[in-house]
Amino acid sequence: MKRTLFAISAALVTAFSSQAAPAIEETQSMHSYILLDRTGSMSSIWDEALSSVNSYAETVNTAREGEAPDTLSTEITLSVFDSQDGLQFDTLRRNATGASWSPVTNDEASPRGMTPLFDAIGRMVNMAEADDPERAVIVIMTDGHENASREVTMDGARAALDRARERGWEVVFLGADFGQFNDAESVGVVQSKSMGMSSGTMVDSMNRLAGKARDYGINEEAEIIFNDEDRAVAREDDVKQ
């Protein structure tokens, strides 16, 4: 009798445990690669640009209301670029997690030089390919046209970004107080993934981008698209005019 009762109790415990224990969802991972123009023409908006990057880092690393804290594991790499007798490419943050991110300051980088955009794109994509993340967002932020590349041609930069897109990575182009997208189009960035940001809106715009990046990181079907509301917040029409 005792054996029978014990067997029934064990069966009930097993059944209850199997019903009560929720399935553990696998944590997704995503790497953001931010390529920030450090050229001389960025001087008037440099503080705002750095603030917007810091804000992106905080938002993309923060679980939203109703979202489990361990839903998405994020890393950020931030590189700045300019040209002084050739490409100057400095990586200020490498594989930084939310816990390890420290705000970027003027003490680390200040505007100077010209715009080797294609060289910088090639260097950043090479870095991302070496890391080989499953999901990645490449954010290119500049306030001017390519005018100083020596290592990578326009076709080479486009080929690099094509490789990124073929892997399912997101590539977005942000004009910092700049609304001309000839260079973005030349390297294959479509209009829906490029946006001009007026001065005074960059922090809000980068926060919105970070939210879209989290959606992409969590849901493999999602992609980053700038909609009319995003463009209104960024006051893109003001920049274009």
Buried (B, 14 or more C-beta within 10 A) or exposed (E): EEEEEEEEEEEEEEEEEEEEEEEEEEEBBBBBBBBBBBBBBBEEBBEBBBBBBBBBBBBBBBBEEEEEEEBBBBBBBBBBBBBEEEBBBEBBBEEBEBEEBEEBEEEBBBBBBBBBBBBBBBBBBEBBBEBEBEBBBBBBBBBBEBEBBEBBEBEBBBBBBBBBBEBEBBBBBBBBBBBEBEBBBBBBBEEEBBBBBBBEBBBBBBBBBBBBBBBBBBEEEBEBEBEEEBBEBBBBEBBBE
